[in-house]
């Protein structure tokens, strides 16, 4: 157990073992890209895991890839970019995530106000009531409750909440269950105050029409201004190294003979506003 903890915290002398579980080319990333590609039907996430593993070596206590595996690694990095754009940061995923966050934000608001809100499991109730976080410290109680939560706890709770006396919680829960999600509107740059004000007015109008509260507190559950950030390859801090024929490790973007990789090292930032579908878009 102590050895495993040292590997996870990167204090074990053999550094390459930590790189296998946490790096730009760790086994978790190789696994979830192919798995998510299969279950979502997005073929761009298919990568040559076997080729990468066959060309993976340990050089001076670090994980490196033999030069003959460079194209498999290039395909892996491109697949990461495509999967983030088409799956992980897809507009529907973003809207569902924001709606779910609004639901739990309202639940906590009601709990703080002294309202009783049903939770399908003691574990979920623990997180709603205590609001633990890694920054506050990770305790054995937190871990025990965390591993007990699954999708069923959340879905059953939301089914109850759609009939709650609070109109906002009931509406948000109903939207989630009936897949009446928010709409995600993307912008080329950060939306200015005039644009945000226009969206606020349109949202308040839609809430009032639906018979829901339209004050600023209520508005915050139906209108979110945010952005997403993705990097396919972080070459500055956690580089992938290629072992050339002279047995010298070269950073991947310098070893690759295409300019595609240089482009993929640049982060992609997308600003957006998540809002009601039924509102009149400004």
C-alpha positions in Angstrom: 0.0 0.0 0.0 2.8 2.4 0.9 4.5 1.7 -2.4 1.3 2.4 -4.3 0.8 5.7 -2.5 4.4 6.8 -3.3 3.8 6.0 -7.0 0.6 8.0 -7.0 2.1 11.0 -5.2 5.3 10.9 -7.4 7.6 10.3 -4.4 8.7 6.8 -5.5 12.3 6.7 -6.9 11.3 5.0 -10.2 9.6 8.1 -11.7 8.5 6.3 -14.8 5.9 4.4 -12.7 4.1 7.7 -11.9 4.3 8.7 -15.5 2.4 5.5 -16.4 -0.6 6.7 -14.4 -0.3 10.5 -14.6 1.3 12.1 -17.7 0.5 13.3 -21.2 0.6 9.7 -22.3 -0.7 7.8 -19.3 -2.7 4.6 -19.4 -5.9 6.2 -18.2 -5.9 8.6 -21.2 -5.1 5.7 -23.6 -8.0 3.8 -22.2 -10.8 6.4 -22.0 -10.2 7.8 -25.4 -10.8 4.4 -27.1 -13.6 3.5 -24.7 -15.5 6.8 -25.1 -15.0 6.7 -28.9 -16.6 3.3 -29.0 -19.6 4.1 -26.7 -20.3 7.5 -28.4 -19.8 6.3 -31.9 -17.2 9.0 -32.7 -14.6 7.2 -34.8 -12.0 10.0 -34.4 -11.2 8.8 -30.9 -9.9 5.4 -32.1 -6.1 5.3 -31.4 -3.4 2.6 -31.9 -2.9 1.7 -28.2 -1.1 -1.5 -29.1 1.4 0.4 -31.3 2.1 3.0 -28.5 2.6 0.3 -25.9 4.9 -1.7 -28.1 7.2 1.3 -28.7 7.1 2.5 -25.1 10.4 2.3 -23.3 12.1 3.5 -20.1 15.1 5.8 -20.7 16.9 7.5 -17.9 14.1 6.8 -15.5 11.5 8.4 -17.8 8.9 7.0 -20.2 9.8 7.5 -23.9 8.5 6.4 -27.2 10.7 4.9 -29.9 10.9 6.9 -33.1 9.0 4.3 -35.0 5.9 5.0 -32.8 5.9 8.7 -33.5 2.9 8.5 -35.9 0.8 6.5 -33.4 1.5 9.3 -30.8 0.6 12.0 -33.3 -2.7 10.2 -34.0 -3.3 10.0 -30.2 -2.9 13.8 -29.8 -5.1 14.6 -32.7 -7.7 12.2 -31.3 -7.7 14.0 -28.0 -8.4 17.3 -29.7 -11.2 15.9 -31.8 -12.8 14.1 -28.8 -12.8 17.2 -26.7 -14.4 19.3 -29.5 -16.9 16.6 -30.6 -17.7 14.9 -27.3 -16.4 16.2 -24.0 -17.1 19.9 -24.8 -20.0 19.4 -27.2 -22.7 22.0 -26.8 -25.2 19.4 -25.6 -22.8 18.1 -22.9 -22.2 21.7 -21.7 -25.9 22.5 -21.5 -26.6 19.3 -19.6 -23.7 19.9 -17.2 -24.9 23.5 -16.5 -28.5 22.3 -15.9 -27.3 19.7 -13.4 -25.2 22.2 -11.6 -28.2 24.6 -11.4 -30.2 21.8 -9.9 -27.7 21.1 -7.1 -27.1 24.8 -6.6 -30.9 25.2 -6.0 -31.0 22.2 -3.6 -28.2 23.7 -1.5 -29.9 27.1 -1.6 -33.1 25.5 -0.2 -31.2 23.5 2.4 -29.5 26.7 3.6 -32.9 28.3 3.9 -34.2 25.5 6.1 -36.2 23.7 3.5 -36.3 19.9 3.5 -35.0 18.4 0.3 -35.2 14.6 -0.2 -31.9 12.8 -1.2 -32.0 9.2 -2.5 -29.1 8.1 -0.4 -27.3 9.1 2.8 -24.1 9.5 0.8 -25.6 12.1 -1.5 -27.2 13.8 1.5 -23.7 14.0 3.1 -22.4 16.0 0.1 -25.4 18.2 -0.1 -25.3 19.1 3.6 -21.6 19.3 4.2 -20.3 20.6 0.9 -16.9 18.9 1.3 -14.0 19.6 -1.1 -10.4 18.5 -1.7 -9.3 22.0 -0.7 -10.9 21.6 2.7 -9.2 18.3 3.2 -9.9 14.7 2.3 -11.1 12.5 5.2 -12.0 8.9 5.4 -15.7 9.9 5.8 -15.6 11.9 2.6 -14.0 9.0 0.7 -16.5 6.4 2.1 -19.4 8.5 1.0 -18.0 9.4 -2.3 -17.5 5.8 -3.4 -21.1 5.0 -2.5 -22.6 7.6 -4.9 -23.6 6.5 -8.4 -26.0 7.7 -11.2 -29.0 6.1 -9.5 -28.7 8.3 -6.4 -28.7 11.4 -8.5 -31.5 10.3 -10.9 -33.9 9.1 -8.2 -33.4 12.3 -6.3 -34.1 14.4 -9.4 -37.3 12.4 -10.0 -38.4 13.4 -6.5 -37.4 17.0 -7.0 -39.5 17.5 -10.1 -42.5 17.4 -7.7 -41.0 19.7 -5.1 -43.0 22.7 -3.9 -40.2 25.1 -5.0 -41.1 26.1 -8.6 -37.5 26.6 -9.7 -36.2 23.2 -8.4 -39.3 21.4 -9.8 -38.8 23.1 -13.2 -35.0 22.4 -13.4 -35.5 18.8 -12.4 -38.3 18.4 -14.9 -36.1 19.9 -17.7 -33.3 17.4 -16.9 -35.6 14.4 -16.9 -37.4 15.3 -20.1 -34.1 16.4 -21.8 -35.4 19.9 -22.2 -31.9 21.2 -21.8 -30.4 24.7 -22.0 -29.1 26.0 -25.3 -25.4 26.8 -25.6 -24.5 29.9 -27.7 -20.8 30.2 -28.6 -19.0 33.5 -29.2 -15.7 34.2 -31.0 -14.6 36.3 -28.0 -15.7 37.0 -24.5 -19.3 38.5 -24.7 -19.5 42.1 -23.6 -21.7 43.6 -21.0 -24.3 44.8 -23.5 -24.7 41.2 -24.9 -25.0 39.8 -21.4 -27.6 42.4 -20.4 -29.6 41.5 -23.5 -29.6 37.8 -22.6 -30.6 38.7 -19.0 -33.6 40.7 -20.2 -34.7 38.0 -22.6 -34.3 35.3 -19.9 -36.3 37.3 -17.4 -39.0 37.7 -20.0 -39.1 34.0 -20.7 -39.2 33.1 -16.9 -42.1 35.5 -16.3 -44.0 34.0 -19.3 -43.5 30.6 -17.8 -44.8 31.7 -14.4 -41.5 31.4 -12.7 -39.7 33.9 -10.4 -37.6 36.4 -12.5 -35.5 38.1 -9.8 -31.7 38.1 -10.1 -31.3 35.0 -7.8 -33.7 33.0 -10.0 -32.0 34.3 -13.1 -28.7 32.7 -12.0 -30.1 29.2 -12.4 -31.1 29.8 -16.0 -28.3 31.9 -17.5 -24.6 31.1 -17.2 -21.8 33.0 -18.9 -18.6 30.8 -19.1 -15.9 29.4 -21.3 -14.2 26.1 -21.9 -10.5 25.5 -22.3 -8.7 22.6 -23.8 -5.2 21.6 -24.7 -4.5 18.5 -26.7 -0.8 18.5 -25.8 1.0 20.5 -23.1 4.6 20.4 -24.2 6.0 22.9 -21.7 5.3 21.1 -18.4 4.5 17.5 -19.3 6.3 16.6 -22.5 6.1 13.4 -24.5 9.6 12.3 -25.4 10.7 10.5 -28.5 13.9 8.3 -28.4 15.8 8.7 -31.7 18.3 6.3 -33.3 21.1 8.0 -31.4 19.4 7.1 -28.1 18.6 10.7 -27.3 15.3 11.8 -26.0 13.7 14.7 -28.0 10.5 16.5 -27.1 7.7 15.3 -29.4 6.8 18.6 -31.1 10.5 18.9 -32.2 10.7 15.3 -33.3 7.6 15.2 -35.4 8.0 16.1 -39.1 4.7 17.8 -39.4 3.4 21.2 -38.3 0.1 19.8 -37.1 1.6 19.1 -33.6 2.8 22.7 -33.2 -0.8 23.8 -33.9 -2.2 21.4 -31.4 0.0 22.8 -28.6 -2.0 26.0 -28.7 -5.0 26.0 -26.2 -8.5 26.4 -27.6 -10.7 28.8 -25.6 -14.5 29.0 -26.4 -16.7 31.5 -24.7 -20.4 30.8 -24.4 -23.7 31.6 -22.7 -26.0 28.7 -21.6 -29.6 29.9 -21.6 -33.2 28.9 -22.0 -34.1 27.5 -25.4 -37.5 29.1 -25.4 -36.3 32.6 -24.9 -36.0 35.1 -27.7 -32.3 35.1 -28.5 -31.0 38.7 -28.7 
